[in-house]
Amino acid sequence: MKFRGKVTAALAVVIAVSLFALVSCGAKNDAEILSALSEKYPKALYLAEVIYDDVLPHEAEPSSGKYYAVSDDSEIQSINDLKNALGEVYTQSYIKVLENTALNGATSDDVSISAKFIEKDGKLYVNPESTEHFGEPSELDLSTAKVARSSRFKAEVTVERDGETFYILLEKYDGEWLIDSSIW
């Protein structure tokens, strides 16, 4: 009987320690996720504006059809620069979505969108009109960010935007949390 009591007590301790570890890991993981979002969001917002708005400095007149040469003082000077910047904050799967708009354009039944960027003779050109219908972004209030769900490699964060709940997905790749959804 004494043996059974000791086993039960030991089992209770193991369960309590395991539950504590799970809860502690969750809180640590949530803090890591929210920290990564806070760190990546400003650059992600800037890159969304680069793709969906007209923020890159460029010449006043088009020099190649509807495309304007990007100014030499622009942070992004090539398609490769854009891809590298995207890779710092977004997952590869979401980069494909962004690259499709930025580099390939899109066509639907009633709308045709030209590629936002082209590169010609080593020079980057932008077509500001190609994404003018996407509207302007509304900034997210990261002080309201909460981890709704998470695992070791995926997370869903809720953030307030214009009085509504907005969802952002993140994915951990090579030890780093990256954004895997729109922030626009």
C-alpha positions in Angstrom: 0.0 0.0 0.0 2.8 2.4 0.8 4.4 1.7 -2.6 1.2 2.6 -4.4 1.0 5.9 -2.4 4.5 6.8 -3.4 3.9 6.0 -7.0 0.7 8.1 -6.9 2.5 11.0 -5.3 5.4 10.7 -7.8 3.0 10.6 -10.7 1.2 13.7 -9.3 4.5 15.6 -9.1 5.4 14.6 -12.7 2.0 15.7 -14.0 2.2 19.0 -12.1 5.8 19.7 -13.3 4.7 18.8 -16.9 1.7 21.1 -16.8 3.9 23.9 -15.4 6.4 23.4 -18.2 3.7 23.4 -20.8 2.2 26.7 -19.5 5.6 28.3 -19.1 6.7 27.3 -22.6 3.5 28.7 -24.0 4.1 32.1 -22.3 7.7 32.1 -23.5 6.7 31.1 -27.0 4.0 33.8 -27.1 6.5 36.5 -26.0 8.9 35.3 -28.7 6.1 35.4 -31.3 4.9 38.9 -30.3 8.5 40.2 -30.2 9.2 38.9 -33.7 6.0 40.5 -35.0 7.0 43.8 -33.4 10.4 43.6 -34.9 9.3 42.6 -38.4 6.1 44.7 -38.8 7.7 48.1 -39.7 9.7 46.6 -42.5 6.8 44.4 -43.6 4.6 47.5 -43.8 7.2 49.4 -45.8 7.5 46.5 -48.2 3.8 46.3 -48.6 3.7 50.0 -49.4 6.6 49.4 -51.9 4.5 46.8 -53.7 0.9 48.2 -53.3 1.5 51.9 -53.1 3.8 54.5 -54.6 6.6 55.0 -52.1 9.8 54.4 -54.0 11.4 57.6 -55.3 11.3 57.6 -59.1 11.7 60.0 -62.0 8.8 62.4 -62.7 8.1 61.2 -66.2 7.9 57.6 -67.4 10.9 56.4 -69.4 9.7 53.0 -70.6 6.0 52.9 -71.4 4.2 53.3 -68.1 7.3 52.5 -66.1 9.4 55.2 -64.3 13.1 54.7 -63.5 13.6 54.3 -59.8 15.8 57.0 -58.3 19.5 56.2 -57.5 18.8 57.2 -53.8 16.2 54.5 -53.4 16.8 51.8 -50.9 15.7 49.2 -53.4 17.7 49.3 -56.7 16.9 45.9 -58.2 14.5 43.1 -58.2 17.1 41.1 -56.3 17.1 43.9 -53.6 13.3 43.6 -53.3 13.5 39.8 -53.0 16.2 39.9 -50.4 14.2 42.5 -48.3 11.1 40.3 -48.6 13.0 37.3 -47.4 14.0 39.1 -44.2 10.3 39.4 -43.0 8.1 37.0 -45.0 8.0 33.2 -45.5 8.9 31.8 -48.9 5.2 30.8 -49.5 3.9 34.3 -48.9 6.8 35.9 -50.9 5.4 34.1 -53.9 2.1 35.9 -53.4 3.8 39.3 -53.2 6.2 38.5 -56.1 3.2 37.6 -58.3 1.8 41.1 -57.9 5.2 42.9 -57.9 6.9 41.0 -60.8 4.2 39.2 -62.8 1.0 41.2 -62.6 -2.4 39.6 -62.7 -5.4 39.2 -64.9 -9.0 38.5 -63.9 -12.3 38.7 -65.8 -12.6 42.5 -65.4 -9.1 43.7 -64.5 -5.6 43.4 -65.8 -2.7 44.5 -63.5 0.7 45.0 -65.0 3.8 44.0 -63.1 4.7 46.7 -60.6 8.4 46.4 -61.3 10.6 45.5 -64.3 14.3 45.5 -64.7 15.8 46.7 -67.9 19.6 47.0 -68.7 20.4 46.7 -65.0 18.0 49.5 -64.0 14.8 49.1 -61.9 11.6 50.6 -63.1 8.2 51.0 -61.3 4.7 51.3 -62.6 2.8 53.2 -59.8 -0.5 52.8 -61.6 -0.4 49.0 -61.6 -1.5 48.7 -58.0 -3.4 52.0 -57.5 -6.7 50.1 -56.9 -5.4 48.3 -53.8 -5.9 51.4 -51.6 -3.8 52.5 -48.7 -2.9 50.4 -45.7 -4.3 51.1 -42.3 -1.7 50.6 -39.6 -2.1 47.9 -37.1 -2.2 48.6 -33.3 0.5 46.1 -32.2 -0.2 47.0 -28.5 -3.4 44.9 -29.0 -1.6 41.9 -30.4 -2.4 38.6 -28.8 -1.3 35.1 -29.8 -4.6 33.3 -30.6 -3.0 29.9 -31.4 0.5 28.7 -31.6 2.6 25.6 -32.0 6.3 25.2 -32.2 6.4 26.4 -35.8 3.1 28.2 -36.6 1.2 31.0 -34.9 -1.9 33.1 -35.4 -1.9 36.5 -33.9 -4.9 38.8 -33.5 -4.5 42.6 -33.8 -7.0 45.4 -33.7 -7.3 47.4 -36.9 -9.9 50.1 -37.3 -12.0 48.6 -34.5 -12.0 45.1 -36.0 -9.9 42.0 -35.4 -7.2 41.3 -38.0 -5.4 38.0 -38.2 -1.7 37.6 -38.9 0.0 34.3 -39.5 3.6 33.6 -38.6 5.8 30.6 -39.3 9.1 29.6 -37.7 11.8 28.8 -40.2 15.4 28.1 -39.3 14.7 29.4 -35.8 13.2 32.7 -36.9 9.6 33.7 -36.9 8.5 35.1 -40.3 5.2 36.7 -41.4 3.1 34.3 -43.5 0.1 36.5 -44.4 -1.1 39.9 -45.4 -0.6 42.8 -43.1 -2.3 45.2 -45.5 
